[in-house]
Amino acid sequence: MPAEFNKVAAEAVVVLGASPKPERYSYKAVKLLAEYGHKVLPVNPYHREVAGIPCVASVAQLREKIDTVSVYVRAELLARDLAQLIALSPRRVIFNPGTESKEMMRALAVSGIRCEEACTLVLLRTGQF
């Protein structure tokens, strides 16, 4: 377990668009978040699990308090989950490289959800998560 884990409180983190393919950044994020002690909730309608962690098919199925959502889907796919994401009311949403959407960020910000354009992997490894 990384030493940085001891410095931060564990969060409930949704990885939206989590992939079971080890070469994908969303897979790496699921693994690294778990290694850092966070409760990881992969979301992908096409897979039962990612990195040994059960997936849920959609944001609408989540029933617990979520601290962070890490986005790995393009804006068109995020748009269909936007209302459920707003209802989930996470503290923040991280738009990973390639997922940035000013329109989605504005909609979330209006609902009081902090948004940032960043790489979850970099944030974790540099102690900024």
Backbone torsions as a table, in degrees:
resi	resn	phi	psi	omega
1	MET	NA	132.8	-179.5
2	PRO	-60.9	146.1	-179.7
3	ALA	-61.5	-30.7	-178.4
4	GLU	-61.5	-23.6	-178.5
5	PHE	-56.8	-37.9	-177.7
6	ASN	-67.0	-15.9	-176.0
7	LYS	-91.0	-15.2	-175.2
8	VAL	-127.8	152.4	175.2
9	ALA	-79.0	143.2	178.7
10	ALA	-67.0	144.5	179.1
11	GLU	-119.3	159.7	168.1
12	ALA	-90.9	117.3	-172.9
13	VAL	-123.4	123.3	174.4
14	VAL	-88.9	131.8	172.2
15	VAL	-108.7	100.6	-175.7
16	LEU	-83.8	115.9	-176.2
17	GLY	94.7	24.0	-179.8
18	ALA	-59.8	137.5	-178.0
19	SER	-116.0	144.1	175.9
20	PRO	-81.5	0.7	-179.3
21	LYS	-86.5	115.9	-175.4
22	PRO	-57.1	-23.5	-179.9
23	GLU	-80.3	-10.1	-179.2
24	ARG	-82.6	143.9	179.6
25	TYR	-64.3	-33.0	179.3
26	SER	-65.4	-35.2	175.5
27	TYR	-65.9	-46.3	179.6
28	LYS	-60.9	-36.4	178.2
29	ALA	-65.8	-43.3	177.7
30	VAL	-57.4	-48.8	-178.8
31	LYS	-61.9	-48.4	-175.8
32	LEU	-69.1	-39.3	176.1
33	LEU	-59.0	-44.0	178.6
34	ALA	-64.6	-41.7	178.4
35	GLU	-61.0	-33.0	179.5
36	TYR	-82.7	2.0	174.6
37	GLY	91.0	7.9	178.9
38	HIS	-81.3	152.6	173.7
39	LYS	-83.4	114.8	-174.4
40	VAL	-101.7	133.2	179.4
41	LEU	-123.7	91.4	179.0
42	PRO	-70.6	139.5	177.7
43	VAL	-123.4	120.6	176.4
44	ASN	-165.4	122.0	-176.7
45	PRO	-71.7	-10.4	-173.7
46	TYR	-104.0	-1.8	-176.1
47	HIS	-135.3	146.7	-179.5
48	ARG	-84.5	-28.8	179.5
49	GLU	-155.1	159.3	174.8
50	VAL	-134.9	123.7	179.2
51	ALA	54.3	36.7	178.0
52	GLY	80.7	3.3	-179.9
53	ILE	-106.2	127.7	-179.1
54	PRO	-59.7	138.9	176.7
55	CYS	-93.5	152.7	165.0
56	VAL	-108.1	153.8	-174.4
57	ALA	-76.6	-29.8	-177.8
58	SER	-153.5	162.3	177.7
59	VAL	-59.5	-33.0	-178.6
60	ALA	-60.8	-22.2	-179.5
61	GLN	-82.5	-11.1	-178.3
62	LEU	-76.1	134.2	-176.3
63	ARG	-123.3	7.4	-176.8
64	GLU	-116.6	168.9	178.5
65	LYS	-68.2	127.7	-178.9
66	ILE	-112.9	132.3	178.2
67	ASP	-86.9	-48.0	-173.7
68	THR	-136.7	143.1	170.3
69	VAL	-117.0	125.2	177.2
70	SER	-105.0	115.6	-171.8
71	VAL	-92.7	128.0	175.6
72	TYR	-129.7	29.8	176.1
73	VAL	-126.0	152.4	179.1
74	ARG	-72.2	163.0	-173.3
75	ALA	-55.6	-38.1	-178.8
76	GLU	-61.5	-37.5	178.6
77	LEU	-76.8	-35.9	178.6
78	LEU	-65.7	-34.3	-177.4
79	ALA	-57.5	-36.2	-178.6
80	ARG	-72.2	-19.0	178.0
81	ASP	-104.4	3.9	-172.2
82	LEU	-60.0	-46.1	-179.4
83	ALA	-61.0	-42.3	178.9
84	GLN	-68.4	-35.6	178.6
85	LEU	-65.6	-43.0	177.2
86	ILE	-63.5	-42.8	178.6
87	ALA	-63.0	-31.6	178.7
88	LEU	-67.1	-28.8	175.6
89	SER	54.0	55.3	176.1
90	PRO	-69.2	159.6	177.4
91	ARG	-64.6	-38.9	-179.3
92	ARG	-152.6	159.3	174.9
93	VAL	-126.5	127.0	177.9
94	ILE	-101.1	121.3	175.1
95	PHE	-94.5	106.4	-179.8
96	ASN	-72.6	159.0	-178.4
97	PRO	-49.7	130.2	-179.6
98	GLY	95.1	-8.4	-178.9
99	THR	-111.2	-0.5	-175.0
100	GLU	-56.5	138.9	178.0
101	SER	-153.3	108.2	179.6
102	LYS	-59.5	-38.3	-179.6
103	GLU	-62.9	-47.2	179.8
104	MET	-66.5	-39.5	179.6
105	MET	-63.8	-40.4	177.9
106	ARG	-63.2	-44.5	-179.7
107	ALA	-61.6	-40.9	179.0
108	LEU	-69.5	-43.1	-178.8
109	ALA	-62.4	-39.1	177.6
110	VAL	-60.1	-29.7	179.2
111	SER	-88.7	7.4	176.6
112	GLY	83.8	16.7	-179.6
113	ILE	-100.5	124.1	179.4
114	ARG	-72.1	134.7	179.2
115	CYS	-120.8	147.2	173.2
116	GLU	-145.0	145.1	174.0
117	GLU	-96.1	111.1	-175.9
118	ALA	-163.1	172.8	175.6
119	CYS	-104.7	119.8	-179.7
120	THR	-55.7	-41.4	-179.0
121	LEU	-62.5	-43.7	178.9
122	VAL	-66.4	-44.1	178.9
123	LEU	-57.0	-43.7	179.6
124	LEU	-64.5	-50.1	-175.1
125	ARG	-69.2	-20.4	-179.8
126	THR	-103.7	7.2	177.7
127	GLY	73.3	19.8	-179.4
128	GLN	-102.6	1.9	-176.7
129	PHE	-68.6	NA	NA
